[in-house]
Amino acid sequence: MSENTGRGRQTKEYDPAGVQEFFAARAADWDSRFPDDGPAYATAVAELGLRPGAAVLDAGCGTGRALPALRAAVGAGGVVVGADLTAEMLTAAAEAGRGRAGLLVRADVSRLPIRTGSLDAVFAAGLIAHLPQPAENLRELARVVRPGGQLALFHAVGRAALAARHGRPLTPDDLRAEANLRPLLASSGWRMVSYVDEDTRFLALAVRED
Ligand SMILES: C[S@@+](CC[C@H](N)C(=O)[O-])C[C@H]1O[C@@H](n2cnc3c(N)ncnc32)[C@H](O)[C@@H]1O
């Protein structure tokens, strides 16, 4: 398991234990590594335009940094679920009080314990580069969202800045490059409706096809 490089092989051997080990080691100080990201998460959530009462999943929620903004968007009558594979991330989320904003669930996004078509939206920050089979896994996210519902793929830093942070070049096979992401989403039940990749954020929005 390596750091989230955003580089895209379409499939790789799935190693959930490796993913958990990688993030378990980083859970305790995850929030303190990125102390200034809060407003960027709030802005990204706002772009989903969630209505009060809506049901939303934070897929790969980690320490739940997006959950307060998601709760604020859907209000007390809405449903907010944060799902993550790594128990230590969920423990850190609970310790940070994020369980007050949403239900924290240990689950693999490749097989979600969520009814088909029951959600209005999925928010996924920093997740896509960790997915073992991106097309299949994005299809699972589409399964749980109603037709017309939304997906936000977010990162609080753009692709070039992330590559620089990791000391690697940005290559054309990057999964999140627009030319790769658009057809990937289309093959997974999503229609990409907007794409922003700038130094301070990456945000791709997609709508669930009928
Ligand atoms: C880069 S972190 C981002 C965490 C959080 N979304 C944030 O923005 O701070 C990626 C998260 O995805 C989780 N994850 C990776 N693969 C997953 C999977 N197949 N199912 C559920 N969670 C997964 C990891 O455990 C980790 O918490």
The ligand as an ORCA input file, in Angstrom:
! r2SCAN-3c Opt
* xyz 0 1
  C      -7.246      9.504      1.834
  S      -8.320      8.909      3.082
  C      -9.611     10.138      3.040
  C     -10.450     10.142      4.302
  C     -11.538     11.221      4.320
  N     -12.492     11.049      3.251
  C     -10.936     12.607      4.256
  O     -11.167     13.308      3.277
  O     -10.244     12.986      5.213
  C      -9.094      7.509      2.287
  C     -10.049      6.737      3.190
  O     -10.710      5.752      2.408
  C     -10.813      4.580      3.156
  N     -10.978      3.469      2.225
  C     -10.088      3.040      1.291
  N     -10.610      2.026      0.595
  C     -11.865      1.822      1.085
  C     -12.909      0.906      0.781
  N     -12.762     -0.016     -0.182
  N     -14.062      0.981      1.474
  C     -14.207      1.917      2.452
  N     -13.255      2.801      2.786
  C     -12.097      2.751      2.117
  C      -9.553      4.532      3.986
  O      -9.698      3.704      5.112
  C      -9.376      6.005      4.332
  O     -10.000      6.320      5.542
*
